[in-house]
Amino acid sequence: MSGTVKEFHFTVEQAGVRLDKYVSEVCPDLSRTQAQKLIEGGQVAVNGNQEKASYKLSAGDTVLVKIPPPTSTHLTPENIPVPILYEDDDILVVDKPAGLTVHPAPGHTGHTLVNAILSHLTTTSDSTQRPGIVHRLDKDTSGVMVIARNPKAHDNLASQFKQHTVKKVYLTLVRGHLTPEEGIIEAPIGRDTGDRKKMAISGESRGRKALTRYKVIHFLGNYTLLEVMPQTGRTHQIRVHLTAIGYPVVGDAIYGVKSPFLSRQFLHAHKLGFRLPSTGKYLEFTSPLPEDLEKALKTIS
């Protein structure tokens, strides 16, 4: 899948910010270095003009950012065991194990979910670094993912995610007794200005809208087991939102709280529901808690 150029339009609210810094803040998936490369490559315009990375923005400036699709690269199919929950001519639904990165990245071109499912894709000759990937899970998050097997299916699924019609239910364990037992967390998320590897609650001018629903399943000692339903798909959304309200995810060494009984974050993509690209029929797929998370619950119960 060759993909298309993505365009983003922004209006500057605060004067004096460097162009490269601003672009990396409003586009959380871009590092500052990547923002600089886009600027140097003529992919960023300020009020319709090309400017240097060091250009200081003024309030009211309009910034256009174009992000081209990933360049083609050679990817090798690998025999990595990943359970397949469903398969047809258009899609694969898999149960991603924890510890498996979804797609290749610089310095990490192998042993990813993409390598594992590459042999199942029908359009390998036009593959990019993310063939078939419509959404993602963090490396240490386990659970259900859907993979597109052809460009038409990819576009269909991407549209469903964009329109927020896909049902996503996660199971997570947080520290503390979360009250109220049902609620909505709504706060914009953007790149943490103090640590480029992290996300954080940001102002609306820099962050992107993020909304998370949750429901308490039950309390276990000083912990709470939750169902979490993210309505948007921001990077690290669940972990950032729960930490922001004072109930950090157990085992999350970046945003949450380290755990003596768990070596990774207690976050599992339990259920995924969407319409099949081929027929429009709505289906839901479920993954039970993996052994390490079940064991963690027994330890504290």
NORHU-V478716 format. One record per backbone hydrogen bond with DSSP energy under -0.5 kcal/mol. NH is the residue of the N-H (numbers start at 1). CO is the residue of the C=O. If there is no record, write none. Layout:
NH & CO
NH & CO
This chain:
6 & 67
8 & 65
10 & 63
12 & 61
15 & 13
16 & 57
17 & 14
19 & 55
20 & 53
22 & 18
23 & 19
24 & 20
25 & 21
26 & 22
27 & 23
28 & 26
30 & 27
35 & 31
36 & 32
37 & 33
38 & 34
39 & 35
40 & 36
41 & 37
42 & 39
43 & 38
45 & 64
46 & 49
47 & 45
47 & 62
49 & 46
55 & 52
57 & 17
57 & 55
60 & 12
61 & 58
63 & 10
64 & 45
65 & 8
65 & 63
66 & 43
67 & 6
67 & 65
68 & 66
73 & 127
75 & 73
77 & 75
78 & 115
80 & 78
81 & 79
83 & 95
85 & 83
85 & 93
86 & 93
88 & 91
92 & 147
93 & 86
94 & 92
94 & 145
95 & 83
96 & 94
96 & 143
99 & 139
100 & 97
100 & 139
101 & 99
101 & 111
104 & 129
105 & 108
108 & 105
113 & 101
114 & 102
116 & 112
117 & 113
118 & 114
120 & 117
121 & 117
121 & 118
122 & 149
126 & 123
127 & 124
131 & 128
133 & 130
134 & 132
134 & 146
141 & 138
142 & 267
143 & 96
144 & 269
145 & 94
147 & 92
148 & 132
149 & 90
150 & 90
154 & 150
155 & 151
156 & 152
157 & 153
158 & 154
159 & 155
160 & 156
161 & 157
162 & 158
163 & 159
164 & 161
165 & 160
166 & 160
167 & 273
168 & 166
169 & 271
170 & 228
171 & 268
172 & 226
173 & 266
174 & 224
175 & 248
176 & 222
178 & 176
183 & 214
185 & 212
186 & 184
187 & 210
189 & 208
190 & 200
191 & 25
192 & 198
195 & 192
198 & 195
200 & 190
202 & 188
206 & 203
207 & 203
208 & 189
212 & 185
213 & 229
214 & 183
215 & 227
216 & 181
217 & 225
218 & 225
220 & 223
223 & 220
224 & 174
225 & 218
226 & 172
226 & 224
227 & 215
228 & 170
229 & 213
230 & 228
231 & 211
232 & 211
237 & 234
240 & 236
241 & 237
242 & 238
243 & 239
244 & 240
245 & 241
246 & 243
247 & 242
250 & 173
251 & 257
252 & 249
252 & 257
253 & 251
256 & 252
257 & 249
259 & 262
262 & 259
266 & 250
267 & 265
268 & 171
269 & 142
270 & 169
270 & 268
271 & 169
272 & 285
273 & 167
274 & 283
276 & 281
280 & 276
283 & 274
285 & 272
287 & 270
293 & 290
294 & 290
295 & 291
296 & 292
297 & 293
298 & 294
299 & 295
300 & 296
301 & 297
